[in-house]
Amino acid sequence: MAGRPAAAHDGRVRTEAYDKRRGPVSRFLDNPVVGMAPWILFSLLVGPGRFEISVVVALAAAVALIVLSRVVNRGSTWKLLEVADVVFFAALAVVGALASEGTLRWLETYAGEVANISLAVIAFGSMAVGMPFTLQYAREQVDPSLWHTPAFVRTNYVITAAWGLAFLVAAIAGAYGDLVLHNPNNIWTGWIIQILAIVAALRFTVWYPDVVRARAARETAGQAPEPLRPAGLLLPLAGLLVPIGIAVLVFESNVWWLGVALIVGGGLLTKALQSQN
């Protein structure tokens, strides 16, 4: 047991030293969330009358990220997600340019669901072939000696699954708004639920690795596992309840009471979670 804490500590020291050699722009580009930025932008922007501008913005973002990544990180490898970014949105741009008026209307209505489902397929598909897409980004943020450790690989499977689930939730919410409510701009299905799913995945991506490292440190020190504290994960979501409540008051005045409840509940829940964090 005497050598295990030192080994764990040494691994973290090597990772921190490795990370300090990279500049802030390099660290930013090696975040898997950045690779998903074109999809997130597209999913939030697309809608009736906004298909062309949504595709242009997403494709421009995808190309800019690849160019910037190649310039800043000259040793960076090509990643599944960034290639999928360009291929998907370039294909949508071609289809949109050649599509009939009826096809264009269909794309304006359902392209958000298509994008979210495509991302869920990429996430779960990358796991199925043994290469969760976040792993390619994570490897460029840690010392190479840690790339094949079970905890590191397992953590990326969990994070990739969380993103797959988030985009699946976003797709279902969008489909419900389009097919059942017949309202693509519904504030709940088109915006709130989808944004909450993405924010939850974003926060989980930051929170979960810290939980894994804390558990490993306690295990190597021969200590019992610390009870899971979800406050750090839930705090950003609780903070969103207040602006959501304000949005409900502005856009859904017929349920003003729900807006008030969200504002009050969000404030109280945020305060309670901050005391536990």
Residue, then its C-alpha position, 0 to 999 in steps of 0.5 A: m500500500a505504501g507505493r500506491p499513493a505516490a504513484a497516484h500523486d505522480g500521475r497527477v503531477r505529470t498531468e499538471a506539468y503536461d497541461k502547463r506546457r500548453g497555452p490557453v488556446s490549445r487547452f480550449l481547443d482540446n475540450p470536446v465541448v468545443g467540437m460540439a459547438p457547431w452542433i449546439l449552435f445549429s440546434l439552437l438557431v434552426g427553425p422556420g425561416r432560419f435554416e440557411i443562416s443556421v447551416v452557414v453559422a455551424l459550417a463556418a464554426a466547424v471549419a474555423l475550429i479545424v483551421l485554428s486547431r491545426v494552426v495552434n496544435r500542430g501535433s494534434t490528431w484529426k478527431l471523429l467529431e470535428v470531421a463529422d462537423v464539416v461533413f454533416f454541415a457541408a452536406l446540409a448546405v448542399v441539400g439546402a441549396l438544391a432542395s425544393e421548397g417543400t423539402l426546405r420547409w421540412l428541413e427548417t422544421y426537423a433539422g434540429e432533431v436530425a442534428n441531435i439524433s446524429l450527435a447521439v448516434i456519433a456518441f453511442g456509435s463511438m462507444a460501440v467501436g471502442m473509441p468514445f469521442t471525448l477520449q480523443y480530446a481528453r488524451e491531449q489534455v493529460d500525460p500520455s502515460l495515463w491514456h490507457t489506464p482503466a479509470f481514464v478510459r472508463t471516465n470517457y465512456v461515462i462522459t460520452a454516454a452523458w452527452g449522447l443522452a443529452f442530445l437524445v433528450a434534446a431530440i425527443a423534446g424537439a420532436y414533441g414540439d414539432l410533431v405533437l404540439h405543432n409548434p417548433n418555437n415552443i419555449w419548453t420543447g424548443w429552448i428550455i429543455q434542450i438548453l437544460a440538457i446541454v448545460a447538464a452535460l457540460r457540467f457533468t463533463v467538468w464534475y465527473p472527472d473530479v469525482v473520479r480523481a477524488r475517489a482514486a486519491r482516497e482509495t490509494a490512501g486506504q480511506a473509505p469512499e466519500p459519499l457522493r456530493p451532487a451539489g457541484l453538479l446541480l448548482p449550475l442547473a439550479g441557477l438556470l431556474v431563475p432566468i427560466g422563470i423570467a422567460v416564462l413570465v415574459f413569454e408564457s404570461n398565462v402561467w405566470w405562477l409557474g414563472v414566479a415559482l421557478i424564480v423563488g425555487g431557483g433562488l432557494l435551491t441555489k442557496a441550499l446547494q451553495s451551502q453544501n458545495 
